[in-house]
Amino acid sequence: FSTFSADCYDPLDPNGNITVTFDIYQRTDHGYLARVTLENYYLYRHIDKPGWKLGWTWDNNEVIWSMSGAIATDRGNCSSYSGSQMPHSCRKDPIIVDLSPDDSQNRSEHCCRGGLLSASSIDPSNAFSSFELEVRNLGDNPLGQAPNSLTLMAPGPGYTCSPFLETNPTVSSDFGGLRQVPVLRTWKSSCTYSSFIANTLPVCCVSLSSFYNPSITSCRNCSCGCREADKNTASCIRPSDPLTRSSEDSKTEIVECTDHMCPVRVHWHFKNNYMKQWRVKLTISNYNYNRNYSNWNVLVQHPGFSQNATTYSFNSSKLPTLGLHDGVSLFWGIDYYNSELLHSDKDGVGLVTTEILLDKDPNSFTVRNGWPFPRRIYFNGENCEMPLPDTFPMLPNGSSSLRPTYCVFSLSLILLFLALLLL
């Protein structure tokens, strides 16, 4: 039920979506000029490499005469046109992709991010992108009409887009903000993600450990799919196996052969229990042999995050929640330090790690019944497979509580004892 509710309505990100805006801002002798803008309103879900693909179907026989800031992947059949100038794309159902940041031609404002869109709570300045196009051959509607059947691949399936609905025209400022200039017409569509529609295997799992229990709760077997019966399959490699050049260059995701078979593992270790605080070590491991995760993020749902927390080696931010008693914290890498989760190699598993110091709430803090461990963890917006609750590291037998170490109090007793001996 929790997985279903998080997929259909996510209380951790209730307003998350990618909004596509279609603005007609100028009419021409043969059609109109339009601007298309993608805005990522997801707090912790971003669009990674190889980037987004946007598709639609024209309402009539429109053609894209020219385009800047993006390109149509297929020119289509333009045989009805002659002369030195030809349309950019004559397809009734064009597919549009973004240009790379180093593309020096056909640029437009706020374009050319390589199809990447950052999560809005991490990097809002890179959470949107736009491109411009000239549309001709409007047919019976000279004022122009937004296209139909919008599709978004980001980069794979999973997004469902609503029909374009006409809204109040987008307004921009002129003369230093003194004059408001609306475009001619504006339509908007909202695209939302569903893991059920994406229908992909999980990408990560969670393991747990604590200082008071020597056993480690590993990721569940086959958390991200089971290993194929053929031990020599190229889909996974044992650490002792040589990694050939063809494997390194392969576009197929190759991971280390493990019991869980997940590309990514998130490990939560309850490290120390102090009088007023407690400490956690959070480690993210990348078992891929030929893929790095750029601008990764991890979202953790835990009641301890309703208190003050200090993170030492990651960026972090608390997210608002709706109808949840637990706190939610988002973690991501520090630029030029650990924002890139590197792939594994023959020398070891690629990983990033941090320690987190959390304040205690004396009315709620406890280490019993698995309380110090997360309720849910997401990696790059994808739900990680959690261990079963009855496998969580529990207190030693016969212990109903685990008191913190009172270092100062113990030292005071020792000094008092020594002082009495000297009397």
Order of alpha helices (4+ residues) and beta strands (2+ residues): alpha-beta-beta-beta-beta-beta-beta-beta-beta-beta-beta-beta-beta-beta-alpha-beta-beta-beta-alpha-beta-beta-beta-beta-beta-beta-beta-beta-beta-beta-beta-beta-alpha
